[in-house]
């Protein structure tokens, strides 16, 4: 998965129109001056940007928790809680909260009894009886459930209601008419203040199906999971965001509540609001509702550090599917001064049909049908990976693609990119993002991203100077330092027939 927001996207968004005359007319300093920030007593940070183009506003809540914050046994729980956040509260999503909680307690007890019986190795007949009782109680608890949370927002003009979980963060987004700020604040704060993990085990089954669809039944999903796991032996970046199947199948509602209590605290949240709003009117509303969240310290950073790689790692995945190739090099986190160079290198390698990888492997040698590079995978808060993926053309193998990709990486080390090439990449990146991301939500994502990863949303604007100062020598220096054999992990999918035994 590509990094949530590539540096070039952030730089380009500086040129997005904030008014009919746009950012270009205002200048960076004036745009920066339009952003209003506020920190609540409980630690929650709010970023607001007035943008009077249409009577709408986009709302984004970032909770600084992802799969990187999990532990063995509960992998996938950050993603599962994202699902739970749409299930409502003690006042939203239920016809009778008190009776429902009695029913939910019975479900929890039935599940505990089922797990205990399995651990003891009880006979199959007893296990089946307990399983049937567990299912029956789940159905009874579901009789109290109504889907109010989504419906209220939709009835009030909500659009783009969604959420996502990555290695580093969980995000909740929606756009609404600008006169619905208080409605959004009431609902959004309520689900983080009083979540009810109703239908937890049913939703757990949904997540299992999601894993089967996106990973277990997907050749690329299986391939990527093996690749990332090989690259990270100690750091939790090596764990899949969706979680390991055995963990998803056994995680409990109680563990879900413990996870929520630790990470869903106000000091671990960032709210970004962009659109037709007045900050002086919005801040009191945010204070009124989000100020209800308890004041607790943030959970802290992951302590595990990935040790330096001492030699090349190679993964061979045998699969009856299209051959694939991947290579990744360990690199610093988003705060490191070299991080920007990796983003530019990625653009040089695979941005557009004139990029180096496309021109060489797809157009000229015709050994690949698809190839792309990445920077900041699987996350960017901690040291991560830079690298590339390639799909061989018919008649070619992962070995052929490997030779082509590594040859282009060696060029970065041995031949300085031309000044014209570097400028072309910058210009093309800005132009493509301007066309594609002229939105309130795009700016909200960028402001929240830089506040989250770097600790200051203003770094969004400071990147302009950094990228303009880059030289071909900077690219060559970074390539020579990090893109070395002992620092890389490669993965290859070797096609086998379903009836062909592995060696």
Secondary structure, 3 states (H helix, E strand, C coil): CCCCCCHHHHHHHHHCCCCCCHHHHHCHHHHHHHEEEEECCCCCEEEEEECCCCCEEEEEEEECCCHHHCCCCCCCHHHHHHHHCCCCECCCCECCHHHHHHHHHHHHHHHHHHHHHHHHCCCHHHHHHHHHHHHHHHHHHHCCECCHHHHHHHHCCCEEEEEEECCCCEEEEEEEEHHHHHHHHHHHHHHHHCECCCCHHHHHHHHHHHHHHHHHCCHHHHHHHHHHHHHCCCCHHHCCCCCCHHHHHHCCHHHHHHHHHHHCCHHHEEEEEEECCCHHHHHHHHHHHHCCCCCCCCCCCCCCCCCCCCCCEEEEEEECCCCEEEEEEEECCCCCCCHHHHHHHHHHHHCCCCCHHHHHHHHHCCCEEEEEEEEEECCCCCCEEEEEEEEECCCCCHHHHHHHHHHHHHHHHHCCCCHHHHHHHHHHHHHHHHHHCCCHHHHHHHHHHHHHHHCCCCHHHHHHHHHHCCCHHHHHHHHHHHCCHHHEEEEEEEECCCCCCCC
